[in-house]
Amino acid sequence: MSPTKKITQEEKIWAAISYLWILSLVALAARKNNDYVRFHANQGFLLFILSLFWWFPVLGWLLSIVVLVLVIIGILKSFQGEEWSLPFVASAAKKAGDWFVKTIKL
C-alpha cells in the first residue's frame, strides 16, 4: 500500500469485518484487489483458522484467548487505518490468505 494513499471509511469497515471469524473469507472474496483490506483479511483468515483449535483442552483455550486479543487489536488498528502485522505470524497470514484466494480461484 502506498504511504500517501488515504484509506476510506469503507475500506476501514471491510478491514475490521475481516477479523470477525468466518467473515474474513467474505472480505477476501469481496475485496481481494484492495491491498489494505486484503492485508487485514489475510490476518483475519489466519486468526479464524487458529480459532478452530479452541476444543483442545488448555492449550486450545489459551490460544483462543490470544486470538481474541489479536482480533480486538486488529479491529482497532484497521479502524485507525494502520497495517499492523500480527506478531510472529504475519508472513504465515499472507501465505494463508494467498492460498485461500488461489485455491478457491477468486
Secondary structure as a PSIPRED ss2 file (coil, helix, strand):
# PSIPRED VFORMAT (PSIPRED V4.0)

   1 M C   1.000  0.000  0.000
   2 S C   1.000  0.000  0.000
   3 P C   1.000  0.000  0.000
   4 T C   1.000  0.000  0.000
   5 K C   1.000  0.000  0.000
   6 K C   1.000  0.000  0.000
   7 I C   1.000  0.000  0.000
   8 T C   1.000  0.000  0.000
   9 Q H   0.000  1.000  0.000
  10 E H   0.000  1.000  0.000
  11 E H   0.000  1.000  0.000
  12 K H   0.000  1.000  0.000
  13 I H   0.000  1.000  0.000
  14 W H   0.000  1.000  0.000
  15 A H   0.000  1.000  0.000
  16 A H   0.000  1.000  0.000
  17 I H   0.000  1.000  0.000
  18 S C   1.000  0.000  0.000
  19 Y C   1.000  0.000  0.000
  20 L C   1.000  0.000  0.000
  21 W C   1.000  0.000  0.000
  22 I C   1.000  0.000  0.000
  23 L H   0.000  1.000  0.000
  24 S H   0.000  1.000  0.000
  25 L H   0.000  1.000  0.000
  26 V H   0.000  1.000  0.000
  27 A H   0.000  1.000  0.000
  28 L H   0.000  1.000  0.000
  29 A H   0.000  1.000  0.000
  30 A H   0.000  1.000  0.000
  31 R C   1.000  0.000  0.000
  32 K C   1.000  0.000  0.000
  33 N C   1.000  0.000  0.000
  34 N C   1.000  0.000  0.000
  35 D H   0.000  1.000  0.000
  36 Y H   0.000  1.000  0.000
  37 V H   0.000  1.000  0.000
  38 R H   0.000  1.000  0.000
  39 F H   0.000  1.000  0.000
  40 H H   0.000  1.000  0.000
  41 A H   0.000  1.000  0.000
  42 N H   0.000  1.000  0.000
  43 Q H   0.000  1.000  0.000
  44 G H   0.000  1.000  0.000
  45 F H   0.000  1.000  0.000
  46 L H   0.000  1.000  0.000
  47 L H   0.000  1.000  0.000
  48 F H   0.000  1.000  0.000
  49 I H   0.000  1.000  0.000
  50 L H   0.000  1.000  0.000
  51 S H   0.000  1.000  0.000
  52 L H   0.000  1.000  0.000
  53 F H   0.000  1.000  0.000
  54 W H   0.000  1.000  0.000
  55 W H   0.000  1.000  0.000
  56 F C   1.000  0.000  0.000
  57 P C   1.000  0.000  0.000
  58 V C   1.000  0.000  0.000
  59 L H   0.000  1.000  0.000
  60 G H   0.000  1.000  0.000
  61 W H   0.000  1.000  0.000
  62 L H   0.000  1.000  0.000
  63 L H   0.000  1.000  0.000
  64 S H   0.000  1.000  0.000
  65 I H   0.000  1.000  0.000
  66 V H   0.000  1.000  0.000
  67 V H   0.000  1.000  0.000
  68 L H   0.000  1.000  0.000
  69 V H   0.000  1.000  0.000
  70 L H   0.000  1.000  0.000
  71 V H   0.000  1.000  0.000
  72 I H   0.000  1.000  0.000
  73 I H   0.000  1.000  0.000
  74 G H   0.000  1.000  0.000
  75 I H   0.000  1.000  0.000
  76 L H   0.000  1.000  0.000
  77 K H   0.000  1.000  0.000
  78 S H   0.000  1.000  0.000
  79 F H   0.000  1.000  0.000
  80 Q C   1.000  0.000  0.000
  81 G C   1.000  0.000  0.000
  82 E C   1.000  0.000  0.000
  83 E C   1.000  0.000  0.000
  84 W C   1.000  0.000  0.000
  85 S C   1.000  0.000  0.000
  86 L C   1.000  0.000  0.000
  87 P C   1.000  0.000  0.000
  88 F C   1.000  0.000  0.000
  89 V C   1.000  0.000  0.000
  90 A H   0.000  1.000  0.000
  91 S H   0.000  1.000  0.000
  92 A H   0.000  1.000  0.000
  93 A H   0.000  1.000  0.000
  94 K H   0.000  1.000  0.000
  95 K H   0.000  1.000  0.000
  96 A H   0.000  1.000  0.000
  97 G H   0.000  1.000  0.000
  98 D H   0.000  1.000  0.000
  99 W H   0.000  1.000  0.000
 100 F H   0.000  1.000  0.000
 101 V H   0.000  1.000  0.000
 102 K H   0.000  1.000  0.000
 103 T H   0.000  1.000  0.000
 104 I H   0.000  1.000  0.000
 105 K C   1.000  0.000  0.000
 106 L C   1.000  0.000  0.000
